[in-house]
């Protein structure tokens, strides 16, 4: 496996992990009983994911896509700043 393939695979895995965390945040909303906390949670999601407007299907899908992109880009940036990362030493 080439270095670019390894980097892309790792970045995709980090993106999938970000989507799992995002899904956990969506499910977490249903554990809250206080309306003010629910309102704050919705505001936090709107702030973190531009384009997220609420708990409708299109907005949740858009949030999932942006969380994948955030994770993918963060992984690429991390690997570009840390050339000797242990992930790149594996063959």
Residue, then its C-alpha position, 0 to 999 in steps of 0.5 A: x500500500x502506498x503512502x497516499x493510499x494509507x493516508x487516505x484510508x486513515x483519513x476516511x476512518x477518522x471521518x467515519x469516527x466523526x460521523x459516529x460521534x455526530x450520530x451519538x450527539x443526535x441520539x443524546x438529544x433524546x436523553x435531555x428533559x430540560x427544554x433549555x438544555x435541548x435548546x442549547x444543544x440545538x444551538x451548539x449543533x447549528x454552530x458546529x455544523x453550518x447548514x444544520x437547521x434542526x432534526x429533520x432528515x435533510x439537516x441530519x444528513x448534511x450534518x453527517x456529511x460535514x462531520x465526515x469532511x471535518x474528520x477527513x480534513x483534520x486527519x490530513x492536516x494532522x498528518x501533514x504537520x506530523x510527518x513521523x506519525x506512527x500511522x505512517x510507520x506501519x506497512 
